[in-house]
Amino acid sequence: MSIQVGLRGKAWFEALTGKNSPMAGDPDSVLTADVKIGEDTARFLCVVPNPQARFPCARRGEVGLEEAYTLAARVNEVIEQNTSGDKQPISARPIIAIVDVKSQAYGRREETAAIFLACATAAEAYASARMKGHPVITLVVGQAISGGFLTHGYQANRILAFDDSDVVIHAMHKEAAARITLRTVAELDRLGHEIAPLSYDVRDYAKLGLLHKLLHVEDPDKPAQATVTQVQKELIDAIADARAGSTDLGNRLTSKAARETRKASVAARAHIEEQWMKA
Amino acid sequence: MSYATVIPEFVLRQSFIELDARSRAQTLMDPGSWRELVGPFDRIESPWLPEQGIAPQFDDGCVVLKGAIAGKATVVIALEGGFQAGSMGEVSGAKMAAALDLATRDSQNGKKTVAVLLLETGGVRLQEANLGLNAIAEVMASILALRQHAPVITVIAGTVGCFGGMALAAGLSSYIVMTPEARLGLNGPEVIEQESGIEEFDSSDRALIWAINGGEQRVAMGVADELVLDDAQKIAAIVRSHVEAGLPAVHRSQQVDLYRERIRALDTSRQIDPLTLRETWGGKTTVSKTRKGVTR
């Protein structure tokens, strides 16, 4: 694992928002900014490494207790702004999760203080925003792994990812997955080439039908102005697409790639529905 | 009390933990009310396991029963801890999400339908990796959609417990029922030891594991609702009472400000004594309308 996890996320947060600091009262590991994109003022959120974090197991870009509750609070704030007050109802604001998280925090303090609940609150905030009509867009610029991704990003209507060898979307990082499944890393790599859901390559991930789009960008470590403009345009398109679509995760089953790779999901769901109607 | 009056209840009780997923689900439902959907005879199994030389199972370790509890329309979805440690694969996840979505649709159409989840799971099935992780994200989305209409009740009996991404699914539930044998946590002890070292977590220390993840602790610190002994009839009675109670006024996973403050107040310079959380957190977050504590 590279020590650089989270730094690319930070670079892209800065490039897209022009800001690089947390909101008042938040830990240094969660960056939040409200920035104009197209006709909207979107809320951008990103988890970044904080070497001084209070929790020792959450200093390298992991999603820990403070990160999860901060994300939950900052996302809920957008929903509340939209539903409170007597102002004219405004179009539900987009929420954009910039994702570069190596994992959830693996610590005893975290387990003792029920990190499962913390992560649930953030996932709930993102999902609630989506269900209430906020376009929730995830931009995977680096790693999106395991509970870190479930907490921050996986409840989005639309997921975009850079087509880049340093982008990894997975259930568990390679070394740990190899140990737990009693395989070598080489075996895991070989299996990944044959079996799409096991692969650590984002192009194989794209075959699962869960991504809205794979973005081809120049030098994602150093966002140049032209690249930033390109990504902004993609975000604007994804926002429009989310607004035009449903507020559930149905597009992950109906996309062209999903109809091919997720045949078993489609079949299982169809059988359940058919028998449900008769039961 | 004589042996004759003390021992019989203990001896005669039907253990819930010793039942497989199908029997557990059947035990909870009104007799004669249920039908299993997409059972083993339908042979909807994992397409990914055989490619890796692993025997699949005809129900993919997920049992769906549609019927009634306390006369109310209910779907019980049970994960089989004996198959791949109850791990979430593409098919088991799709079955669970589909059943939750249909309960939501029925609820929207006026037939309120409760869901009961029996979670014995280590989380993502790593042999299906990314489709397992996404399946959990979809299950979470489906729980949240149903929760707008009817309660989602999670039962964690043991002995696998509920870990990984499925612990987030449990965290989104309206109510969590646990036995003292059950455990609930995001990262299992072995994973923490592997990632952060044995000084952080000694996964051979069973007392430590249960002090942190065990049902008694989770209920006492207020992040689960009911502690119940391993007795099928008692667990069924507790589930029934929550089906009848309906939705809580506010879900625990919506209490962000409360928990954020609690995390702020923790002394993180050393490990946190689980017992102190029983005092500082316990009893204040309870959202259930039913009585707290062990049901004997």
Interface residues (C-beta under 8 A of the other chain):
Chain A: R54 F55 P56 C57 L65 E66 Y69 T70 A72 A73 N76 S103 Q104 Y106 G107 R108 R109 E110 E111 T112 A113 A114 I115 F116 L117 A118 C119 A120 T121 A123 E124 A125 A127 S128 M131 S146 G147 F149 L150 T151 Y154 Q155 I169 H170 A171 M172 A176 A177 R179 I180 T181 L191 E194 I195 A196 P197 L198 S199 Y205 L208 L210 D248 L249 R252 R262 K263 A264 S265 V266 A267 A268 R269 H271 I272 E273 Q275 W276 A279
Chain B: R35 L37 V38 D42 I44 S46 P47 W48 E51 Q52 D60 V64 K66 G67 E90 V91 G93 A94 K95 A97 A98 A99 L102 V124 L126 Q127 E128 A129 N130 L131 G132 L133 N134 A135 I136 A137 E138 M140 A141 L144 A145 G164 G165 A167 L168 A169 A170 G171 L172 L184 G185 L186 N187 V191 I192 Q194 E195 S196 E200 F201 I212 N213 R218 M221 V223 R252 S253 Q254 Q255 V256 D257 Y259 R260 R262 I263 L266 T268 Q271 I272 P274 L277
